Amino acid sequence: MAQSINGKVAIVTGASSGIGRAAARMLAGQGARLALVARSADKLQALKDELGGETIVVPADLTQPAHVDAMVQTALDRFGQVDILFANAGSYVTGDVAQGDPDVWDNVLSVNVNSIFRAVRAVLPGMIERRSGDIVVTSSISGHQAIHWEPVYSASKHAVQSFVHGVRRQIAPHNVRIGALAPGIVLNELWGLTDEAEIERRVAAHAGLQCEDVADALLFMLTRPANATVRDLVLLPQNQDI
């Protein structure tokens, strides 16, 4: 039997746009209590005003370890527990390594890898103590194969995959679940797409996913019966040739 997320407390990182915003809307529609996290306080506040319900705004720069800890503590102070962590904040970089900027790579790794490791570490003690909790990390098809035009980004997502697989085995005896949600091309700001007409054209051509498609996949993962874990969910546009 599918599980309900009504009344559960969820932290959503990267909530100010794209997949995170779509996930927040979906979770709110299912009755979850939300901690919305991103750098843009104004965008978070606008989303909070839209969603209503039991929602708090947590502006944070997740490249800063203290901000990651404060994010979780703020949710605990407000709600008393964290039932769901959707670790979704991400940064993207392409290009040849020979001409790349290692400082940019460091930022990508801080967001895509380090902040996720720290956020998972911060929520796990409470989940283990309660013997209940769900963690979903936004990965990518790039975490399942190295893509030559984005080797640093691919490396960051491979790290996420390895982390999820290892942590899953550690926390399974405590009835806590973790899984990776790996979309292909998502037609959003990360890909430089904001024009609704162009997004609709690519969706009609089966050449990209909408953020809402990824949010629906997240809901599927979170609502599986307690005896079932979706370790990896790979979601591609039908015509993505990769």
Secondary structure as the mmCIF struct_conf table of DSSP 4:
data_model
#
loop_
_struct_conf.conf_type_id
_struct_conf.id
_struct_conf.beg_label_comp_id
_struct_conf.beg_label_asym_id
_struct_conf.beg_label_seq_id
_struct_conf.end_label_comp_id
_struct_conf.end_label_asym_id
_struct_conf.end_label_seq_id
HELX_LH_PP_P HELX_LH_PP_P1 ALA A 2 SER A 4
TURN_TY1_P TURN_TY1_P1 ASN A 6 GLY A 7
STRN STRN1 VAL A 9 THR A 13
TURN_TY1_P TURN_TY1_P2 GLY A 14 SER A 16
BEND BEND1 SER A 17 SER A 17
HELX_RH_AL_P HELX_RH_AL_P1 GLY A 18 GLY A 29
TURN_TY1_P TURN_TY1_P3 GLN A 30 GLY A 31
STRN STRN2 ARG A 33 ALA A 38
BEND BEND2 ARG A 39 ARG A 39
HELX_RH_AL_P HELX_RH_AL_P2 ALA A 41 LEU A 51
BEND BEND3 GLY A 53 GLU A 54
STRN STRN3 THR A 55 PRO A 59
TURN_TY1_P TURN_TY1_P4 LEU A 62 THR A 63
BEND BEND4 GLN A 64 GLN A 64
HELX_RH_AL_P HELX_RH_AL_P3 PRO A 65 PHE A 79
BEND BEND5 GLY A 80 GLY A 80
STRN STRN4 ILE A 84 ALA A 87
BEND BEND6 GLY A 95 GLY A 95
HELX_RH_3T_P HELX_RH_3T_P1 VAL A 97 GLN A 99
HELX_RH_AL_P HELX_RH_AL_P4 PRO A 102 LEU A 109
HELX_RH_PI_P HELX_RH_PI_P1 SER A 110 ASN A 114
HELX_RH_AL_P HELX_RH_AL_P5 SER A 115 ARG A 130
TURN_TY1_P TURN_TY1_P5 ARG A 131 ARG A 131
STRN STRN5 GLY A 133 THR A 138
HELX_RH_3T_P HELX_RH_3T_P2 ILE A 141 GLY A 143
TURN_TY1_P TURN_TY1_P6 HIS A 144 HIS A 144
BEND BEND7 GLN A 145 GLN A 145
TURN_TY1_P TURN_TY1_P7 HIS A 148 TRP A 149
HELX_RH_AL_P HELX_RH_AL_P6 PRO A 151 ILE A 171
HELX_RH_3T_P HELX_RH_3T_P3 ALA A 172 HIS A 174
TURN_TY1_P TURN_TY1_P8 ASN A 175 ASN A 175
STRN STRN6 VAL A 176 PRO A 183
BEND BEND8 GLY A 184 GLY A 184
STRN STRN7 VAL A 186 VAL A 186
BEND BEND9 ASN A 188 ASN A 188
HELX_RH_3T_P HELX_RH_3T_P4 GLU A 189 TRP A 191
TURN_TY1_P TURN_TY1_P9 GLY A 192 GLY A 192
HELX_RH_AL_P HELX_RH_AL_P7 GLU A 196 ALA A 204
TURN_TY1_P TURN_TY1_P10 ALA A 205 HIS A 206
STRN STRN8 LEU A 209 LEU A 209
HELX_RH_AL_P HELX_RH_AL_P8 CYS A 211 LEU A 222
TURN_TY1_P TURN_TY1_P11 THR A 223 THR A 223
BEND BEND10 ARG A 224 ARG A 224
TURN_TY1_P TURN_TY1_P12 ALA A 226 ASN A 227
STRN STRN9 ASP A 232 LEU A 235
TURN_TY1_P TURN_TY1_P13 GLN A 238 ASN A 239
#
